[in-house]
Structure formats: C-alpha cells, structure tokens
Amino acid sequence: MGLSVIKLGGSLLTDKSKPYTMRKEKFREIARELKESMDEMIIVHGVGSYGHPPVKEYKLYRGYTGKENLLNLAKTQSIVFELRLEFVRALQEEGINAMIFLPSSQIVAEGMKIKKICIEPIKRFLEMGMTPVFGGDIVVDTKMGYSVCSGDLIAAHLASELNAERLIFATDVDGIYTKDPKKDKNAKLLKEINLENMDELAKLTGSAFTDVTSGMYGKIETIRKYKNDLKNTEIVILSMLKEGNLKAYMRNMKDAKYTKIKIK
Ligand code: ADP
C-alpha cells in the first residue's frame, strides 16, 4: 500500500468557532476509520481551537519578542498537549501504534519554512511498525527566534522527504469548491485542480479563495512550496466528518468524494 501521510485538520478535531472545544465524540470514529483504511502511515493533526486562541492572545505568531512572553509560550504548548494526548489515546484505543513526536524537539525553521528535521527516529520507528503522530507546534526559527509550524507544513514536508505514496488532507468539507461551501449553497466540488492553473482557479472561485485567511488557500500554497518533491505523491483533500469517505477513497470506490491536487 505504501506510506500515507495524513493531515487531520483542526476543523475536524476541534470546533474552530469555540475556543478549547475538542470534537471528542469523533475521535474514536476517526481512529477506527484510519485503522481500517491505512497500513503504514504518519498522522499529522491541526490544533484548531486549542492552538489558535493562545497563539493570538499572546501574539506568539510574532516570534521571539523578549523573555517576558516565554512562559506564555510554555503554557500554550501544554494547552495544545491536552488535545494531542486525548487524540493519541483514542488512536491507541482503536489499536494504532500511535506515538507522539513533538515538532519543537525535531524541527528547525527559517522564516516559517522547515530548514531541518531530525528524520532518522521517524524513519526507524515507522519501519518498526509505529505510527508517528505530529501536530502543529511552535519551533525554533533562525530568523524569528521561534515561529508557528502548521500541521499542513509538517505534513507536506514529511510526505516529500519520505517520498510518500499519498498525502491526504482530511478536513470538514469534501474538498475544494468553487466557493466556500459553508457560505454558498451553490458551491460545486472540484474533482481535480492543477497547481499550474492557479490563475484559472482564482477566476473560478472568485477573490474569496485567494484571501490569505482562507484555510484552503493556505493548504495549496504549502503544497506548492514542495511541488518539485511531490511529483510521485498522490495529493487529495477530503472530508472525514462522516465515517466511510476515507475508506471509499482508499478502495478506489466511485462514491468517494475528494479533490485531487495535480502538480502537472
Ligand atoms: P483544517 O483546519 O481542517 O486544516 P481549514 O479550516 O484551514 O482546514 O480549511 C478548511 C475550510 O476552508 C473549510 O471548512 C471551508 O469552510 C473553508 N473554505 C474556504 N474556501 C473554500 C473553498 N473554495 N472550498 C472549500 N473550502 C473552503
């Protein structure tokens, strides 16, 4: 089956509209579907309403601004850890050999790009049959002191460095639509988009899509940074809000819903 890197969005694991709310009732279901669909995998999760509120409140996105903010940074990491631990326990309860890897202990960034990652422990534990679990974190940054390292970035980086067979972004919508499907009922799901045709896509989806605050746009931009190293990787965006869709995609079933991201 080959290696899958799957990013589980913050929208899927938390309710982004309310600070510090996990969708705990979904964890076991998501874990079960992962167990039934995948063999060799790395899981990367977003931090959603666990990470964004403290990062905003303490302005951690600015990077190192002085020692007085370090305790806030430390506390933020512990808050996010509550989500990590809860989710990893659900994975383990469904029989996944889930093992927490902390980006802050493994990654060095340079201007919010991953410059170095300690890959050997990941490779070796994977070979043994473990499932490394990463999540968004704050990492040291040679330009900013420290910076936010998103789950999307970690997932794209790991998929390219480990030459993954597939890179899956699981979120709360079926893929990329012509408009934000939460705001526009007439939005249509795009079966495939080509990174080379971004201008066309911007026209199709309107200015909303190119708004930097839009989650989907950020994902595409992140994938674009790695496009030269992801040529052999199948990249899809799909929903895991309802059980069965990931399984359907993995089994090549006709009713699977997703958007495929083509590099060429
Ligand atoms: P996650 O936290 O799961 O990684 P994001 O919240 O960053 O995901 O991005 C997914 C969200 O992007 C969706 O919930 C959707 O409301 C929004 N979105 C904005 N524009 C679009 C679009 N054109 N197609 C699909 N989703 C869109």
Residues whose N, C-alpha, C, O or C-beta is under 5 A from the ligand:
A	BS01	ADP	G9 G10 S11 L12 G46 A170 T171 D172 V173 G175 I176 Y177 T178 K179 D180 P181 K182 F209 S214 G215 M216
